């Protein structure tokens, strides 16, 4: 799996994922909040399986080889 999620994208995914999972765990939004596991996982692994299908790479133009910054 090549990295295809850039820094800003990664921070947003992890933040949204944590908020949704937190709201689901506290029973504020119900079971639908557990969908936050998906953006959380894609942010942590720096890989989104939909990006190659859609031809997207948010790592930046200079890093087209999939080696995002750490």
N, CA, C and O atoms as a GROMACS GRO file, in nm:
protein
  280
    1UNK      N    1   0.083  -0.118   0.000
    1UNK     CA    2   0.000   0.000   0.000
    1UNK      C    3   0.088   0.125   0.000
    1UNK      O    4   0.165   0.148   0.093
    2UNK      N    5   0.076   0.201  -0.103
    2UNK     CA    6   0.149   0.327  -0.110
    2UNK      C    7   0.068   0.434  -0.039
    2UNK      O    8  -0.056   0.434  -0.042
    3UNK      N    9   0.138   0.524   0.023
    3UNK     CA   10   0.073   0.636   0.091
    3UNK      C   11   0.003   0.724  -0.012
    3UNK      O   12   0.062   0.762  -0.112
    4UNK      N   13  -0.125   0.755   0.013
    4UNK     CA   14  -0.196   0.845  -0.076
    4UNK      C   15  -0.278   0.949   0.000
    4UNK      O   16  -0.359   1.020  -0.059
    5UNK      N   17  -0.257   0.958   0.132
    5UNK     CA   18  -0.327   1.055   0.215
    5UNK      C   19  -0.224   1.152   0.271
    5UNK      O   20  -0.135   1.113   0.347
    6UNK      N   21  -0.236   1.278   0.234
    6UNK     CA   22  -0.141   1.380   0.277
    6UNK      C   23  -0.163   1.427   0.420
    6UNK      O   24  -0.254   1.380   0.488
    7UNK      N   25  -0.078   1.519   0.464
    7UNK     CA   26  -0.078   1.563   0.604
    7UNK      C   27  -0.210   1.627   0.646
    7UNK      O   28  -0.267   1.588   0.748
    8UNK      N   29  -0.259   1.725   0.571
    8UNK     CA   30  -0.383   1.793   0.609
    8UNK      C   31  -0.500   1.696   0.603
    8UNK      O   32  -0.584   1.693   0.693
    9UNK      N   33  -0.506   1.618   0.498
    9UNK     CA   34  -0.610   1.517   0.482
    9UNK      C   35  -0.607   1.418   0.599
    9UNK      O   36  -0.711   1.380   0.652
   10UNK      N   37  -0.487   1.379   0.638
   10UNK     CA   38  -0.470   1.283   0.747
   10UNK      C   39  -0.519   1.341   0.879
   10UNK      O   40  -0.590   1.273   0.954
   11UNK      N   41  -0.482   1.466   0.910
   11UNK     CA   42  -0.525   1.529   1.034
   11UNK      C   43  -0.677   1.541   1.038
   11UNK      O   44  -0.739   1.515   1.142
   12UNK      N   45  -0.737   1.580   0.927
   12UNK     CA   46  -0.883   1.593   0.922
   12UNK      C   47  -0.951   1.458   0.940
   12UNK      O   48  -1.050   1.448   1.013
   13UNK      N   49  -0.900   1.354   0.876
   13UNK     CA   50  -0.959   1.220   0.888
   13UNK      C   51  -0.951   1.169   1.031
   13UNK      O   52  -1.049   1.115   1.084
   14UNK      N   53  -0.834   1.185   1.093
   14UNK     CA   54  -0.818   1.137   1.231
   14UNK      C   55  -0.908   1.215   1.326
   14UNK      O   56  -0.970   1.157   1.415
   15UNK      N   57  -0.917   1.347   1.307
   15UNK     CA   58  -1.001   1.430   1.393
   15UNK      C   59  -1.148   1.392   1.381
   15UNK      O   60  -1.216   1.373   1.482
   16UNK      N   61  -1.197   1.383   1.258
   16UNK     CA   62  -1.337   1.348   1.236
   16UNK      C   63  -1.366   1.208   1.288
   16UNK      O   64  -1.470   1.184   1.350
   17UNK      N   65  -1.274   1.115   1.264
   17UNK     CA   66  -1.293   0.979   1.312
   17UNK      C   67  -1.301   0.972   1.463
   17UNK      O   68  -1.388   0.904   1.517
   18UNK      N   69  -1.211   1.042   1.532
   18UNK     CA   70  -1.213   1.041   1.678
   18UNK      C   71  -1.341   1.103   1.734
   18UNK      O   72  -1.398   1.053   1.831
   19UNK      N   73  -1.385   1.214   1.672
   19UNK     CA   74  -1.508   1.278   1.718
   19UNK      C   75  -1.627   1.185   1.700
   19UNK      O   76  -1.708   1.168   1.791
   20UNK      N   77  -1.638   1.124   1.583
   20UNK     CA   78  -1.752   1.034   1.558
   20UNK      C   79  -1.750   0.913   1.650
   20UNK      O   80  -1.854   0.875   1.704
   21UNK      N   81  -1.635   0.851   1.667
   21UNK     CA   82  -1.626   0.735   1.756
   21UNK      C   83  -1.655   0.777   1.901
   21UNK      O   84  -1.722   0.703   1.974
   22UNK      N   85  -1.607   0.892   1.942
   22UNK     CA   86  -1.635   0.942   2.076
   22UNK      C   87  -1.783   0.967   2.099
   22UNK      O   88  -1.837   0.934   2.204
   23UNK      N   89  -1.848   1.027   1.999
   23UNK     CA   90  -1.992   1.052   2.010
   23UNK      C   91  -2.071   0.921   2.011
   23UNK      O   92  -2.173   0.910   2.080
   24UNK      N   93  -2.025   0.823   1.935
   24UNK     CA   94  -2.093   0.693   1.934
   24UNK      C   95  -2.072   0.621   2.066
   24UNK      O   96  -2.164   0.559   2.118
   25UNK      N   97  -1.952   0.629   2.122
   25UNK     CA   98  -1.922   0.562   2.249
   25UNK      C   99  -2.002   0.623   2.364
   25UNK      O  100  -2.040   0.554   2.458
   26UNK      N  101  -2.027   0.753   2.356
   26UNK     CA  102  -2.106   0.818   2.461
   26UNK      C  103  -2.256   0.816   2.429
   26UNK      O  104  -2.336   0.878   2.500
   27UNK      N  105  -2.293   0.747   2.325
   27UNK     CA  106  -2.433   0.726   2.284
   27UNK      C  107  -2.505   0.857   2.249
   27UNK      O  108  -2.624   0.871   2.274
   28UNK      N  109  -2.431   0.951   2.193
   28UNK     CA  110  -2.492   1.078   2.151
   28UNK      C  111  -2.552   1.064   2.011
   28UNK      O  112  -2.663   1.111   1.987
   29UNK      N  113  -2.481   1.000   1.920
   29UNK     CA  114  -2.528   0.988   1.782
   29UNK      C  115  -2.576   0.847   1.747
   29UNK      O  116  -2.620   0.824   1.634
   30UNK      N  117  -2.567   0.756   1.838
   30UNK     CA  118  -2.611   0.619   1.812
   30UNK      C  119  -2.506   0.539   1.737
   30UNK      O  120  -2.389   0.576   1.731
   31UNK      N  121  -2.550   0.428   1.680
   31UNK     CA  122  -2.456   0.336   1.615
   31UNK      C  123  -2.395   0.392   1.488
   31UNK      O  124  -2.290   0.345   1.446
   32UNK      N  125  -2.458   0.491   1.426
   32UNK     CA  126  -2.403   0.548   1.302
   32UNK      C  127  -2.269   0.617   1.325
   32UNK      O  128  -2.191   0.635   1.231
   33UNK      N  129  -2.242   0.655   1.447
   33UNK     CA  130  -2.116   0.722   1.478
   33UNK      C  131  -1.996   0.629   1.464
   33UNK      O  132  -1.883   0.676   1.448
   34UNK      N  133  -2.019   0.499   1.470
   34UNK     CA  134  -1.909   0.404   1.456
   34UNK      C  135  -1.852   0.402   1.316
   34UNK      O  136  -1.748   0.340   1.292
   35UNK      N  137  -1.918   0.467   1.223
   35UNK     CA  138  -1.864   0.481   1.087
   35UNK      C  139  -1.735   0.563   1.092
   35UNK      O  140  -1.658   0.562   0.996
   36UNK      N  141  -1.711   0.634   1.202
   36UNK     CA  142  -1.589   0.711   1.220
   36UNK      C  143  -1.463   0.626   1.224
   36UNK      O  144  -1.352   0.678   1.213
   37UNK      N  145  -1.480   0.495   1.241
   37UNK     CA  146  -1.365   0.406   1.238
   37UNK      C  147  -1.298   0.409   1.102
   37UNK      O  148  -1.176   0.392   1.091
   38UNK      N  149  -1.376   0.430   0.997
   38UNK     CA  150  -1.320   0.430   0.861
   38UNK      C  151  -1.226   0.548   0.838
   38UNK      O  152  -1.112   0.526   0.799
   39UNK      N  153  -1.269   0.673   0.862
   39UNK     CA  154  -1.173   0.783   0.843
   39UNK      C  155  -1.057   0.776   0.941
   39UNK      O  156  -0.945   0.816   0.908
   40UNK      N  157  -1.082   0.726   1.062
   40UNK     CA  158  -0.974   0.712   1.159
   40UNK      C  159  -0.869   0.614   1.109
   40UNK      O  160  -0.749   0.642   1.117
   41UNK      N  161  -0.911   0.500   1.058
   41UNK     CA  162  -0.817   0.399   1.007
   41UNK      C  163  -0.742   0.449   0.884
   41UNK      O  164  -0.621   0.430   0.873
   42UNK      N  165  -0.813   0.513   0.792
   42UNK     CA  166  -0.746   0.561   0.671
   42UNK      C  167  -0.646   0.672   0.704
   42UNK      O  168  -0.544   0.685   0.636
   43UNK      N  169  -0.675   0.752   0.806
   43UNK     CA  170  -0.581   0.854   0.849
   43UNK      C  171  -0.459   0.794   0.917
   43UNK      O  172  -0.347   0.840   0.894
   44UNK      N  173  -0.479   0.693   0.999
   44UNK     CA  174  -0.367   0.631   1.069
   44UNK      C  175  -0.276   0.552   0.975
   44UNK      O  176  -0.154   0.553   0.991
   45UNK      N  177  -0.336   0.484   0.876
   45UNK     CA  178  -0.257   0.403   0.783
   45UNK      C  179  -0.207   0.483   0.662
   45UNK      O  180  -0.131   0.430   0.580
   46UNK      N  181  -0.248   0.610   0.650
   46UNK     CA  182  -0.209   0.698   0.539
   46UNK      C  183  -0.247   0.640   0.402
   46UNK      O  184  -0.182   0.668   0.302
   47UNK      N  185  -0.352   0.560   0.399
   47UNK     CA  186  -0.396   0.500   0.274
   47UNK      C  187  -0.548   0.495   0.270
   47UNK      O  188  -0.612   0.447   0.363
   48UNK      N  189  -0.604   0.545   0.162
   48UNK     CA  190  -0.748   0.538   0.139
   48UNK      C  191  -0.772   0.450   0.016
   48UNK      O  192  -0.725   0.484  -0.092
   49UNK      N  193  -0.843   0.339   0.032
   49UNK     CA  194  -0.863   0.249  -0.082
   49UNK      C  195  -0.945   0.309  -0.196
   49UNK      O  196  -0.939   0.259  -0.309
   50UNK      N  197  -1.021   0.413  -0.170
   50UNK     CA  198  -1.100   0.477  -0.275
   50UNK      C  199  -1.017   0.572  -0.360
   50UNK      O  200  -1.051   0.598  -0.476
   51UNK      N  201  -0.909   0.626  -0.305
   51UNK     CA  202  -0.827   0.722  -0.379
   51UNK      C  203  -0.769   0.666  -0.508
   51UNK      O  204  -0.777   0.734  -0.610
   52UNK      N  205  -0.710   0.546  -0.511
   52UNK     CA  206  -0.660   0.495  -0.640
   52UNK      C  207  -0.771   0.474  -0.743
   52UNK      O  208  -0.750   0.495  -0.862
   53UNK      N  209  -0.888   0.433  -0.697
   53UNK     CA  210  -1.001   0.413  -0.788
   53UNK      C  211  -1.043   0.545  -0.851
   53UNK      O  212  -1.076   0.552  -0.969
   54UNK      N  213  -1.041   0.651  -0.769
   54UNK     CA  214  -1.081   0.784  -0.817
   54UNK      C  215  -0.965   0.864  -0.876
   54UNK      O  216  -0.986   0.973  -0.928
   55UNK      N  217  -0.843   0.811  -0.867
   55UNK     CA  218  -0.726   0.880  -0.921
   55UNK      C  219  -0.682   0.998  -0.838
   55UNK      O  220  -0.631   1.097  -0.892
   56UNK      N  221  -0.701   0.991  -0.706
   56UNK     CA  222  -0.668   1.101  -0.616
   56UNK      C  223  -0.544   1.064  -0.535
   56UNK      O  224  -0.526   0.949  -0.496
   57UNK      N  225  -0.459   1.163  -0.511
   57UNK     CA  226  -0.344   1.147  -0.423
   57UNK      C  227  -0.323   1.280  -0.354
   57UNK      O  228  -0.279   1.377  -0.417
   58UNK      N  229  -0.353   1.288  -0.224
   58UNK     CA  230  -0.342   1.416  -0.153
   58UNK      C  231  -0.204   1.437  -0.090
   58UNK      O  232  -0.187   1.528  -0.008
   59UNK      N  233  -0.107   1.355  -0.127
   59UNK     CA  234   0.029   1.370  -0.074
   59UNK      C  235   0.101   1.489  -0.136
   59UNK      O  236   0.200   1.536  -0.080
   60UNK      N  237   0.056   1.537  -0.246
   60UNK     CA  238   0.118   1.652  -0.311
   60UNK      C  239   0.181   1.614  -0.443
   60UNK      O  240   0.210   1.496  -0.468
   61UNK      N  241   0.202   1.712  -0.528
   61UNK     CA  242   0.254   1.687  -0.663
   61UNK      C  243   0.398   1.638  -0.661
   61UNK      O  244   0.437   1.557  -0.745
   62UNK      N  245   0.477   1.686  -0.567
   62UNK     CA  246   0.618   1.649  -0.559
   62UNK      C  247   0.642   1.510  -0.504
   62UNK      O  248   0.754   1.459  -0.509
   63UNK      N  249   0.537   1.450  -0.452
   63UNK     CA  250   0.552   1.318  -0.391
   63UNK      C  251   0.463   1.216  -0.462
   63UNK      O  252   0.396   1.136  -0.396
   64UNK      N  253   0.462   1.218  -0.589
   64UNK     CA  254   0.375   1.130  -0.667
   64UNK      C  255   0.409   0.982  -0.657
   64UNK      O  256   0.330   0.898  -0.700
   65UNK      N  257   0.525   0.949  -0.601
   65UNK     CA  258   0.562   0.810  -0.589
   65UNK      C  259   0.497   0.741  -0.470
   65UNK      O  260   0.520   0.622  -0.448
   66UNK      N  261   0.416   0.814  -0.391
   66UNK     CA  262   0.348   0.754  -0.279
   66UNK      C  263   0.426   0.756  -0.150
   66UNK      O  264   0.386   0.690  -0.053
   67UNK      N  265   0.535   0.829  -0.145
   67UNK     CA  266   0.613   0.834  -0.022
   67UNK      C  267   0.583   0.964   0.051
   67UNK      O  268   0.661   1.059   0.042
   68UNK      N  269   0.474   0.969   0.122
   68UNK     CA  270   0.435   1.089   0.195
   68UNK      C  271   0.531   1.117   0.309
   68UNK      O  272   0.603   1.028   0.355
   69UNK      N  273   0.531   1.241   0.352
   69UNK     CA  274   0.617   1.276   0.465
   69UNK      C  275   0.565   1.210   0.591
   69UNK      O  276   0.446   1.179   0.604
   70UNK      N  277   0.657   1.189   0.684
   70UNK     CA  278   0.620   1.117   0.806
   70UNK      C  279   0.565   1.207   0.909
   70UNK      O  280   0.530   1.161   1.018
   0.00000   0.00000   0.00000
